[in-house]
């Protein structure tokens, strides 16, 4: 596994010293397939997508307010009764 050891983590190499290159390659391929499956499941998870949308919507109001306050600072027109200054 000399060529592969440059790419693999030290712990993988240590844990699989007695494994042939073919077996190690097979282990890596299986792990990569599992990773792809998990990533596909995550992408298809409607609850997660809905949660991301909720976070996006909630963050939008804060982001807009911060942009507004920064614009006021840049223009020098700070209104003491606006936004967080109220």
N, CA, C and O of each residue as an XYZ file, in Angstrom:
344
protein
N       0.823     -1.196      0.000
C       0.000      0.000      0.000
C       0.860      1.251      0.000
O       0.460      2.259      0.582
N       1.987      1.224     -0.610
C       2.887      2.367     -0.562
C       2.313      3.593     -1.258
O       2.388      4.691     -0.707
N       1.743      3.442     -2.451
C       1.180      4.591     -3.154
C      -0.045      5.114     -2.404
O      -0.234      6.325     -2.289
N      -0.857      4.222     -1.908
C      -2.075      4.596     -1.204
C      -1.830      5.241      0.136
O      -2.663      6.020      0.601
N      -0.710      4.942      0.775
C      -0.454      5.501      2.096
C      -0.319      7.008      2.060
O      -0.522      7.667      3.080
N       0.018      7.567      0.913
C       0.119      9.024      0.804
C      -1.251      9.671      0.894
O      -1.363     10.812      1.343
N      -2.294      8.970      0.478
C      -3.645      9.501      0.465
C      -4.408      9.137      1.726
O      -5.245      9.911      2.189
N      -4.134      7.987      2.278
C      -4.879      7.479      3.415
C      -4.399      8.076      4.719
O      -3.245      8.485      4.847
N      -5.301      8.122      5.687
C      -4.925      8.623      7.001
C      -3.988      7.624      7.677
O      -3.976      6.437      7.352
N      -3.216      8.129      8.608
C      -2.292      7.265      9.358
C      -3.047      6.167     10.097
O      -2.590      5.026     10.164
N      -4.208      6.521     10.654
C      -4.964      5.517     11.414
C      -5.486      4.411     10.500
O      -5.511      3.247     10.900
N      -5.905      4.755      9.273
C      -6.360      3.717      8.347
C      -5.211      2.779      8.011
O      -5.372      1.558      8.008
N      -4.065      3.351      7.731
C      -2.894      2.534      7.379
C      -2.514      1.631      8.546
O      -2.264      0.441      8.350
N      -2.467      2.185      9.766
C      -2.106      1.391     10.943
C      -3.108      0.266     11.186
O      -2.718     -0.859     11.501
N      -4.395      0.566     11.041
C      -5.436     -0.435     11.312
C      -5.531     -1.494     10.225
O      -6.138     -2.543     10.437
N      -4.946     -1.236      9.075
C      -5.077     -2.160      7.956
C      -3.722     -2.563      7.368
O      -3.612     -2.812      6.168
N      -2.707     -2.624      8.205
C      -1.359     -2.985      7.747
C      -1.308     -4.368      7.113
O      -0.556     -4.587      6.164
N      -2.101     -5.301      7.629
C      -2.053     -6.685      7.163
C      -3.023     -6.957      6.016
O      -3.214     -8.108      5.622
N      -3.632     -5.908      5.484
C      -4.626     -6.067      4.430
C      -3.960     -5.827      3.074
O      -3.136     -4.926      2.922
N      -4.333     -6.646      2.102
C      -3.759     -6.480      0.762
C      -4.302     -5.203      0.123
O      -5.296     -4.640      0.581
N      -3.639     -4.759     -0.935
C      -4.075     -3.548     -1.623
C      -5.473     -3.726     -2.203
O      -6.273     -2.790     -2.190
N      -5.771     -4.911     -2.709
C      -7.098     -5.160     -3.281
C      -8.187     -5.039     -2.217
O      -9.227     -4.422     -2.448
N      -7.938     -5.630     -1.059
C      -8.914     -5.574      0.026
C      -9.043     -4.136      0.531
O     -10.152     -3.664      0.781
N      -7.934     -3.452      0.678
C      -7.971     -2.059      1.132
C      -8.738     -1.202      0.130
O      -9.540     -0.352      0.518
N      -8.492     -1.426     -1.146
C      -9.216     -0.691     -2.181
C     -10.709     -0.945     -2.105
O     -11.515     -0.027     -2.255
N     -11.070     -2.200     -1.872
C     -12.474     -2.566     -1.733
C     -13.105     -1.875     -0.526
O     -14.237     -1.397     -0.601
N     -12.373     -1.824      0.582
C     -12.872     -1.141      1.779
C     -13.110      0.341      1.507
O     -14.108      0.917      1.938
N     -12.184      0.934      0.792
C     -12.301      2.359      0.482
C     -13.489      2.609     -0.441
O     -14.253      3.552     -0.231
N     -13.645      1.770     -1.458
C     -14.769      1.922     -2.383
C     -16.096      1.790     -1.642
O     -17.014      2.576     -1.875
N     -16.205      0.804     -0.754
C     -17.441      0.617      0.018
C     -17.721      1.834      0.894
O     -18.862      2.286      0.993
N     -16.686      2.353      1.523
C     -16.856      3.529      2.378
C     -17.296      4.741      1.560
O     -18.158      5.507      1.992
N     -16.706      4.913      0.383
C     -17.082      6.036     -0.475
C     -18.524      5.890     -0.961
O     -19.236      6.886     -1.088
N     -18.959      4.664     -1.233
C     -20.344      4.429     -1.640
C     -21.302      4.772     -0.504
O     -22.351      5.375     -0.730
N     -20.940      4.387      0.714
C     -21.771      4.712      1.869
C     -21.872      6.225      2.051
O     -22.943      6.758      2.340
N     -20.747      6.902      1.880
C     -20.740      8.361      2.010
C     -21.686      8.982      0.986
O     -22.474      9.864      1.327
N     -21.613      8.528     -0.269
C     -22.502      9.046     -1.313
C     -23.964      8.773     -0.974
O     -24.813      9.644     -1.164
N     -24.266      7.586     -0.478
C     -25.640      7.248     -0.102
C     -26.149      8.178      0.990
O     -27.270      8.682      0.919
N     -25.317      8.400      1.996
C     -25.703      9.278      3.106
C     -25.906     10.701      2.613
O     -26.864     11.365      3.009
N     -25.014     11.174      1.753
C     -25.156     12.530      1.212
C     -26.416     12.647      0.363
O     -27.089     13.677      0.402
N     -26.747     11.609     -0.405
C     -27.972     11.612     -1.203
C     -29.203     11.630     -0.301
O     -30.169     12.345     -0.569
N     -29.160     10.833      0.776
C     -30.269     10.822      1.729
C     -30.447     12.192      2.370
O     -31.570     12.668      2.543
N     -29.331     12.819      2.717
C     -29.394     14.152      3.329
C     -29.999     15.148      2.345
O     -30.823     15.978      2.729
N     -29.594     15.070      1.084
C     -30.112     15.991      0.076
C     -31.611     15.786     -0.151
O     -32.319     16.740     -0.472
N     -32.101     14.556      0.011
C     -33.504     14.246     -0.221
C     -34.375     14.409      1.031
O     -35.595     14.267      0.953
N     -33.776     14.699      2.156
C     -34.512     14.802      3.422
C     -35.352     16.088      3.435
O     -34.818     17.192      3.542
N     -36.656     15.923      3.324
C     -37.551     17.074      3.269
C     -37.591     17.844      4.590
O     -37.719     19.068      4.593
N     -37.484     17.134      5.700
C     -37.479     17.825      7.002
C     -36.253     18.709      7.140
O     -36.337     19.827      7.647
N     -35.114     18.202      6.684
C     -33.893     18.994      6.753
C     -33.992     20.210      5.837
O     -33.577     21.306      6.213
N     -34.536     20.021      4.644
C     -34.720     21.140      3.717
C     -35.654     22.189      4.315
O     -35.408     23.388      4.187
N     -36.725     21.738      4.967
C     -37.660     22.669      5.605
C     -36.979     23.425      6.741
O     -37.189     24.626      6.909
N     -36.169     22.723      7.514
C     -35.446     23.370      8.612
C     -34.465     24.405      8.080
O     -34.317     25.482      8.657
N     -33.793     24.075      6.974
C     -32.867     25.046      6.365
C     -33.626     26.294      5.907
O     -33.148     27.417      6.066
N     -34.811     26.078      5.339
C     -35.609     27.216      4.875
C     -36.042     28.086      6.043
O     -36.046     29.312      5.939
N     -36.407     27.456      7.156
C     -36.789     28.217      8.353
C     -35.608     29.059      8.826
O     -35.767     30.242      9.128
N     -34.433     28.457      8.890
C     -33.236     29.187      9.318
C     -32.959     30.344      8.359
O     -32.638     31.453      8.787
N     -33.083     30.078      7.075
C     -32.851     31.115      6.065
C     -33.825     32.271      6.258
O     -33.430     33.436      6.219
N     -35.099     31.945      6.466
C     -36.110     32.979      6.662
C     -35.839     33.790      7.925
O     -35.937     35.017      7.912
N     -35.500     33.106      9.012
C     -35.226     33.811     10.269
C     -33.986     34.686     10.159
O     -33.966     35.811     10.660
N     -32.962     34.175      9.510
C     -31.730     34.945      9.339
C     -31.946     36.163      8.452
O     -31.269     37.178      8.617
N     -32.871     36.075      7.523
C     -33.112     37.168      6.588
C     -33.427     38.475      7.283
O     -32.912     39.526      6.903
N     -34.266     38.416      8.293
C     -34.639     39.634      9.017
C     -33.430     40.236      9.727
O     -33.231     41.450      9.701
N     -32.633     39.394     10.353
C     -31.433     39.897     11.032
C     -30.444     40.483     10.044
O     -29.878     41.551     10.277
N     -30.239     39.786      8.946
C     -29.298     40.248      7.934
C     -29.727     41.597      7.370
O     -28.903     42.497      7.207
N     -31.007     41.738      7.075
C     -31.513     42.993      6.542
C     -31.314     44.136      7.535
O     -30.933     45.242      7.152
N     -31.574     43.858      8.811
C     -31.415     44.891      9.834
C     -29.954     45.299      9.980
O     -29.649     46.486     10.102
N     -29.050     44.324      9.967
C     -27.619     44.629     10.069
C     -27.174     45.459      8.868
O     -26.429     46.426      9.026
N     -27.624     45.090      7.674
C     -27.269     45.858      6.466
C     -27.785     47.283      6.567
O     -27.089     48.230      6.199
N     -29.005     47.433      7.066
C     -29.587     48.762      7.217
C     -28.761     49.608      8.182
O     -28.458     50.766      7.898
N     -28.400     49.027      9.316
C     -27.620     49.760     10.316
C     -26.238     50.129      9.774
O     -25.745     51.231     10.015
N     -25.616     49.205      9.042
C     -24.304     49.517      8.451
C     -24.416     50.633      7.424
O     -23.542     51.497      7.345
N     -25.473     50.620      6.647
C     -25.686     51.677      5.660
C     -25.850     53.019      6.346
O     -25.353     54.033      5.858
N     -26.546     53.034      7.477
C     -26.693     54.275      8.229
C     -25.350     54.779      8.732
O     -25.078     55.979      8.692
N     -24.515     53.872      9.203
C     -23.182     54.256      9.681
C     -22.374     54.837      8.536
O     -21.718     55.867      8.688
N     -22.423     54.168      7.380
C     -21.663     54.625      6.215
C     -22.120     56.013      5.757
O     -21.298     56.847      5.378
N     -23.426     56.253      5.794
C     -23.952     57.528      5.304
C     -23.861     58.631      6.344
O     -23.955     59.810      6.004
N     -23.680     58.266      7.599
C     -23.607     59.245      8.672
C     -24.975     59.670      9.170
O     -25.075     60.543     10.031
N     -26.031     59.064      8.640
C     -27.398     59.409      9.038
C     -27.928     58.454     10.091
O     -28.935     57.781      9.869
N     -27.266     58.391     11.223
C     -27.689     57.484     12.273
C     -28.901     58.056     12.984
O     -28.861     59.165     13.517
N     -29.978     57.286     12.985
C     -31.223     57.699     13.614
C     -31.325     56.985     14.955
O     -31.421     55.759     14.989
N     -31.307     57.725     16.060
C     -31.307     57.095     17.386
C     -32.543     56.242     17.657
O     -32.499     55.375     18.529
N     -33.634     56.458     16.943
C     -34.857     55.687     17.215
C     -35.053     54.527     16.252
O     -36.116     53.906     16.250
N     -34.046     54.219     15.427
C     -34.210     53.136     14.460
C     -33.603     51.838     14.955
O     -32.652     51.839     15.737
N     -34.161     50.734     14.493
C     -33.592     49.391     14.714
C     -33.220     49.120     16.150
O     -34.037     49.276     17.057
N     -31.973     48.708     16.355
C     -31.490     48.323     17.681
C     -31.291     49.527     18.591
O     -31.136     49.378     19.803
N     -31.295     50.720     18.001
C     -31.093     51.929     18.808
C     -32.368     52.361     19.531
O     -32.329     53.250     20.381
N     -33.489     51.736     19.199
C     -34.781     52.157     19.758
C     -34.892     51.823     21.231
O     -35.914     52.110     21.854
